[in-house]
Amino acid sequence: MTKDSDLAALVDRLSGVRVLGVGDLMLDRFVYGAVDRISPEAPVPVLRIDSEESMLGGVGNVVRNLRALHASVCLVAIVGQDEAARGIKALLREDMEIESHLLEDDDRPTTIKTRYISGGQQMLRADSEKDHVVEGSVEDEVMARTLADLDQAEALVLSDYGKGVLTFRVARRLIEAARAGGVPVLVDPKGSDYTRYSGATLVTPNRRELMEATGLATTTDDEVVAAAAALIERAGVEAVLVTRSQDGMTLVRRGMEMAALHLPATAREVYDVSGAGDTVVATVAAALAAGIDLEDGCRLANAAAGIVVGKIGTATASAAELMAALRARDLETGEAKTVTLDSALEHVAAWKQKSLTVGFTNGCFDLLHPGHISLFRQAKAQCDRLIIGLNSDASVRRLKGEARPVQNDTARALVLGSLAAVDLVVVFGDDTPLALIEALRPDILIKGADYTIDAVVGADVVRAYGGRVFLADLEDGHSTSATIARLAGK
């Protein structure tokens, strides 16, 4: 079984993979407010609206999740000629790296889902839509546009919300073409007849959808496996990944029922399951596009789903969040200290509101020795809170050579996080911590006295906004390189 730390190392491979998304596109609207009285007109709550926001939904949310993982995305979908379509186009323009082909159909208003939320809970969802199947000429346009982009794709996602875009004819033609070209096909399915998805690499029904498609019970692990195996045979697909809410996910592959993979749910708190299925299919698609095996792709997707259900609305899981979550599961005592940059910024803001001074130092910290401990003690004596910038594995290899690091960044972060002097650890992938320093704006920048102040990366930045640089005394006779050399008998 792949360790979580090794899964975290796979996340970088998702960057830049090319995924083609086709299906039902919609506009998700969220209306937030407070409820403090019941209407005198009817026994219903009165929502006093505070704010509203819109985001891409349906296959658009799959695209958002792919972009959060730094994948390259092409989108093919249908919109109406209306205000909602203009809203969707505006959202797509915000990310110029999304290649979108929106086919207009004046007979089909753009689907809108409006959710009313108070106190972090959905009160009501109102849908505006037409779900009749597209006409033959529009089918032809969808297929032609998709086939034109398929040669560049490393994975194809069909996002079927039952709104009529992925007709039997469209689904069959696209799956056949993709598989003929060696492109894996992932389907977020709808309805009870999955034969339209025959030949797909993976379909991702939830527990209720699996029950409706097979007519079989889906309560226990064994029942889910049996129903998934039946669906594989009936529909002619290669594998089924069943999302099971609080029970996690189950992967069943053709002819391998006895080796079904059960993944427990990872969310600590569930606020909103909206769009979690989109996160799952997007993450597995990116993984398969990157050449990662299906089981590890599902493990990545399970971790990503655990992140998004802890957020309000149709949220996404970023590559940084996914790596941090996977590292945290390996960290035990250090898990609360190893954070993403965004989380670190929140901590820093809270500390500075309390007038606490923030210190920063960085390094590879491959094998901790007394010199490192001395550095951390001296650093903590200069500040109230100490942040460690830790070079990622890829960064260490570039700086130290292919034989380094001896320990991966999860193990190194665990050790650092267990030290009382260290308050946060942020893993960074650049060769220098300059971007991290510019973002965090520490009050004090700490390095060893083997540097001069002018040679310390970020010293000019920190001094420019009024911070200072501290050079810690060195402990003679200690270095990681010397330790490794001694272990090698040199």
VEXLO-43677 format. One record per residue (C-alpha): residue number from 1; x, y, z. Coordinates in steps of 0.001 Angstrom, whole numbers, plus 500000, padded with zeros to 6 digits. Each point is the difference from the previous one (the first is absolute). Layout:
BEGIN
seq;east;north;up
NUM;X;Y;Z
...
// end
This chain:
BEGIN
seq;east;north;up
1;500000;500000;500000
2;501330;503432;499038
3;500852;502174;503000
4;498379;503415;500276
5;503421;501651;499832
6;500624;498267;496678
7;496551;501061;498774
8;500883;503596;500873
9;503041;499689;497761
10;497704;499019;497099
11;498007;503238;500111
12;502645;501960;498092
13;499535;497577;497084
14;496432;501266;499501
15;501278;503412;498925
16;499722;500611;496268
17;498158;496813;499044
18;497390;500588;497287
19;496406;499022;500850
20;496975;500482;497748
21;496668;500557;501784
22;496634;499592;498247
23;496498;500089;501409
24;497334;502010;501772
25;501179;503493;500891
26;498118;502163;502458
27;500279;503115;502101
28;500093;499418;503749
29;498720;502963;502003
30;500358;500330;503756
31;497896;502433;502019
32;501259;500525;503551
33;498135;501647;502823
34;498619;499809;503521
35;496691;498690;501290
36;498602;501606;503122
37;496227;499767;499525
38;497186;497986;498429
39;497914;501551;497252
40;496564;501272;501096
41;498683;498868;496592
42;500867;496318;500353
43;501922;497738;502424
44;503293;500502;498187
45;503240;501713;501076
46;500826;503463;498669
47;503544;500204;498603
48;501575;503431;500293
49;502482;499964;497120
50;503554;501100;500742
51;501877;498906;496892
52;499810;498006;496780
53;502564;498247;497840
54;500036;497908;496829
55;502305;497257;498794
56;500197;497357;497309
57;497918;496897;500666
58;499560;496566;498445
59;502855;499249;497624
60;501142;503549;500786
61;500699;498919;503574
62;502017;497063;498682
63;502036;502537;498029
64;500454;502180;503104
65;501302;497011;501936
66;502395;499075;497207
67;501369;503536;499897
68;500440;499957;503785
69;502334;497036;499418
70;501837;502018;497303
71;498771;497754;497187
72;499523;501367;496485
73;496322;499905;499069
74;497812;500111;496906
75;496234;500374;500518
76;497233;499160;497528
77;496441;500813;501081
78;496686;501608;499018
79;498559;503250;501320
80;496944;502043;499158
81;499897;503543;498683
82;499276;501645;503327
83;501401;501866;502984
84;501147;496797;501715
85;502066;499085;496933
86;501636;503403;500130
87;500783;499380;503670
88;501621;496677;499137
89;502098;501592;497272
90;501155;502696;502409
91;501054;497345;502530
92;501916;498118;497310
93;501793;503179;498954
94;501350;500313;503543
95;502185;496943;499325
96;501511;500540;496586
97;501634;496563;500133
98;496615;498273;499592
99;499394;499314;496332
100;496221;500086;499635
101;497696;499204;497101
102;496481;501061;500943
103;497365;499048;497453
104;496907;502207;500146
105;496486;498581;499753
106;497235;502591;500101
107;497492;497250;500819
108;501767;499057;503237
109;500321;502595;502781
110;503189;499661;501996
111;499453;497878;503097
112;500139;501962;503262
113;500124;498491;503486
114;499438;502524;502771
115;500777;499004;503574
116;498815;502045;502989
117;502316;499681;502986
118;499819;501178;503591
119;502273;499090;502883
120;502074;497764;497766
121;496981;497850;499054
122;498007;499786;496783
123;496388;501007;500540
124;498733;499587;496457
125;501183;499281;496466
126;498089;501390;497022
127;500732;498659;496490
128;499232;501766;496724
129;500512;497597;497092
130;498743;497997;497060
131;501193;496423;499772
132;498765;498840;496596
133;502617;498307;497812
134;501833;502101;497437
135;498973;499880;496350
136;501964;498079;497362
137;501856;503016;498607
138;501114;501048;503479
139;501099;496414;500706
140;502144;500196;496885
141;501560;503259;501181
142;500844;498566;503422
143;501611;496927;498459
144;501907;501934;497332
145;501392;502503;502485
146;501020;497274;502458
147;501605;497795;497381
148;502003;502976;498737
149;501546;500404;503461
150;500332;496327;500914
151;503424;499517;498394
152;501543;502383;502540
153;498248;498480;503016
154;501569;497601;502492
155;496634;499264;501642
156;496328;500612;499148
157;497348;500793;502618
158;496317;499665;499175
159;497995;501881;502621
160;496384;498845;499670
161;497443;501865;502096
162;497072;498692;497948
163;499333;503328;498285
164;500011;498495;496521
165;503470;500828;498640
166;501568;496547;500330
167;497487;498069;497928
168;500497;496303;499312
169;501403;500870;496580
170;502391;502652;501304
171;501277;497911;502901
172;500561;496894;497874
173;501843;501888;497242
174;502297;501888;502375
175;500886;496932;502067
176;500759;497956;496894
177;502213;502714;498564
178;501870;500562;503257
179;500698;496335;500625
180;501124;499525;496400
181;502556;502720;500674
182;501128;498517;503319
183;498380;502801;502043
184;498423;498911;503325
185;496344;500989;500405
186;498454;500881;503367
187;496252;500450;500388
188;498032;501708;502739
189;496756;498171;499135
190;496271;500644;500143
191;496878;497935;499431
192;499485;496258;500206
193;501298;498864;496591
194;503793;499989;500117
195;500394;498146;496702
196;500563;503404;498392
197;503307;500028;501899
198;501168;496615;498680
199;503769;499990;499557
200;500639;502690;502617
201;503078;499600;502184
202;498163;501039;503160
203;496513;501082;501054
204;499479;501749;503354
205;496430;499551;501308
206;499076;500790;503568
207;498350;497336;502128
208;496441;501022;499028
209;500836;500181;496291
210;501571;496534;500146
211;496854;498610;501614
212;497772;501636;497355
213;502173;498713;497152
214;500088;496399;501227
215;496909;499538;502190
216;502297;498462;502607
217;500578;500897;503650
218;503002;502236;500689
219;500133;500271;503796
220;502928;497802;501049
221;503476;499643;498507
222;499119;496615;498527
223;496765;501330;498477
224;501810;502938;498428
225;502635;497703;498506
226;497333;497624;498626
227;497986;502841;498480
228;503116;501591;498467
229;501051;496651;498513
230;496519;499562;498521
231;500160;503495;498509
232;503386;499269;498417
233;498541;496982;498222
234;496721;501641;498971
235;501496;503266;498796
236;503251;498676;498579
237;502254;502397;501908
238;503441;499221;501410
239;499581;501246;503563
240;497547;501638;502395
241;500910;502430;502768
242;497086;500321;502430
243;499905;503133;502142
244;498357;499106;503318
245;499794;503254;501985
246;501020;499356;503632
247;501107;496462;499051
248;502681;501185;497584
249;500448;498487;496537
250;500240;496522;498457
251;501864;499096;496803
252;499026;496819;498166
253;501756;498939;496780
254;498900;497469;497388
255;500667;496451;501218
256;501599;501226;503234
257;497073;500110;502432
258;502004;498192;502681
259;502627;502746;499801
260;497548;502899;500410
261;501595;503089;501474
262;498101;501587;502909
263;501163;503514;500887
264;498710;501510;503270
265;498648;503546;500028
266;502689;502529;500931
267;497967;503121;500854
268;500107;501060;503642
269;496997;502301;499656
270;497430;499989;497199
271;498442;503339;499113
272;498809;499510;496419
273;500189;497032;497622
274;499083;502131;496950
275;502325;499175;497135
276;502054;497380;501856
277;499353;497545;497164
278;501464;502523;497550
279;503138;500164;502137
280;500304;496220;499956
281;499673;499573;496240
282;502305;502967;499321
283;502744;498685;502284
284;499899;496451;498643
285;499976;501360;496433
286;503085;502119;500648
287;501717;497026;501631
288;499319;497659;497079
289;501102;502720;497582
290;503283;500177;501936
291;500532;496251;499733
292;499196;499332;503662
293;498301;496653;500590
294;496277;499893;500694
295;500240;498974;503671
296;502344;502863;500867
297;497823;502367;497941
298;497024;498977;502142
299;501999;500519;503186
300;500876;503514;498838
301;496345;500621;499145
302;498854;498773;503401
303;502326;502457;501727
304;498852;502830;497698
305;496334;499230;500723
306;500743;500143;503720
307;501261;503537;499511
308;497063;501363;497984
309;497224;498665;502223
310;501538;502044;502798
311;499258;503185;498041
312;496778;501815;499170
313;498746;499891;496405
314;501329;498214;496921
315;503594;500296;501139
316;503282;498727;498591
317;503073;498360;501501
318;503217;501686;498909
319;503217;498110;499353
320;501550;501642;503064
321;497038;499032;502209
322;500090;496443;498697
323;503722;499629;500703
324;499581;501511;503454
325;497082;497692;500821
326;501931;496919;498941
327;503077;501062;501923
328;497866;500733;503059
329;498726;496424;500079
330;503602;498806;500341
331;501055;502624;502460
332;498203;499121;503251
333;501521;502447;502513
334;501132;502451;497328
335;496809;500042;497974
336;498652;503251;501427
337;503293;501727;499313
338;500451;499040;496331
339;497778;502338;498010
340;499468;501520;496569
341;501097;503540;499285
342;496379;501208;500156
343;499590;498471;503442
344;503325;501473;501126
345;498837;503449;498889
346;496891;499623;502165
347;502160;499043;502988
348;502339;502935;499421
349;497086;502448;499771
350;498593;498696;503290
351;503396;500175;501708
352;500624;503544;498856
353;496585;501072;501255
354;501283;498917;503417
355;503253;501963;499452
356;502063;496798;499899
357;503274;500119;498064
358;500440;497459;497196
359;503353;498469;499102
360;500914;497997;496909
361;502852;497721;499049
362;500344;497411;497300
363;501993;497046;498778
364;499985;496381;498846
365;500433;498602;503549
366;500599;496535;498589
367;501645;498461;503078
368;499579;502130;503112
369;503158;500463;502067
370;500999;502170;503007
371;500807;502908;497692
372;496391;500111;498826
373;498667;499801;503556
374;502225;502901;500985
375;498727;502010;497035
376;496365;499407;500988
377;500638;500897;503640
378;501752;503232;499055
379;497291;500796;497470
380;497162;499468;502488
381;501785;502228;502508
382;499644;502827;497449
383;496252;499685;499404
384;496674;498872;501438
385;499110;497673;497126
386;502426;498147;497712
387;499164;498799;496477
388;502247;497531;498183
389;500108;500072;496203
390;500841;496424;498935
391;501341;499190;496523
392;497881;497379;498229
393;501589;496763;498801
394;500251;501285;496424
395;501612;503211;501211
396;502564;498100;502090
397;500926;497815;497024
398;500662;503072;497885
399;502143;501572;502708
400;501796;496957;501421
401;499960;497405;497231
402;497964;496890;499195
403;501215;498140;503116
404;498215;502479;502254
405;497840;500333;501989
406;500626;497010;502225
407;496536;500515;501540
408;496956;501193;498073
409;498340;503309;500813
410;497220;498330;501999
411;502529;498362;502332
412;502043;503190;500265
413;496885;502047;500775
414;498968;497470;502660
415;503321;500335;501800
416;499956;503801;499797
417;496390;500152;501168
418;500835;497975;503090
419;502401;502696;501239
420;498653;502397;502620
421;501883;502933;498440
422;498193;499588;496672
423;496477;501392;499588
424;499310;499382;496287
425;501625;498131;497109
426;499286;501023;496394
427;501372;497812;497194
428;501042;501970;496914
429;501023;498792;496559
430;502203;502857;498774
431;503780;499975;500316
432;499844;503001;502348
433;497421;501107;502576
434;499706;503499;498522
435;496335;499672;498957
436;499165;498567;503415
437;501742;502867;501783
438;498254;502588;497809
439;496624;498448;500829
440;500521;499436;503734
441;501875;503280;500717
442;501686;498743;503191
443;501227;502527;502540
444;503322;498177;500328
445;501891;497950;497417
446;502462;497527;501522
447;502955;498232;498365
448;503281;498546;501199
449;503067;502177;500461
450;501695;498286;497050
451;498005;502550;497932
452;500478;503723;499843
453;496845;502047;500292
454;500234;501131;496385
455;500220;496361;498881
456;496861;498877;501834
457;497154;499408;497558
458;497174;502412;500793
459;502088;502231;502283
460;499418;503038;497789
461;496253;499310;499947
462;499718;499686;503780
463;502143;503042;500710
464;498057;502074;497467
465;496763;499692;501987
466;501706;500553;503357
467;500840;496449;501024
468;503416;498791;501025
469;502434;497184;499260
470;501629;497907;502737
471;503054;497808;499412
472;500114;497099;502448
473;503270;498679;501385
474;501153;496727;498484
475;500763;496749;501826
476;503387;498895;498686
477;500458;496532;498578
478;496414;499330;498995
479;498591;499758;496466
480;497606;497671;498203
481;502430;499426;497131
482;502772;499025;502424
483;497643;497652;501843
484;498988;498264;496739
485;503647;499720;498970
486;500873;498339;503306
487;497110;497541;499596
488;501347;499140;496554
489;503441;499373;501502
490;501647;502909;498223
// end
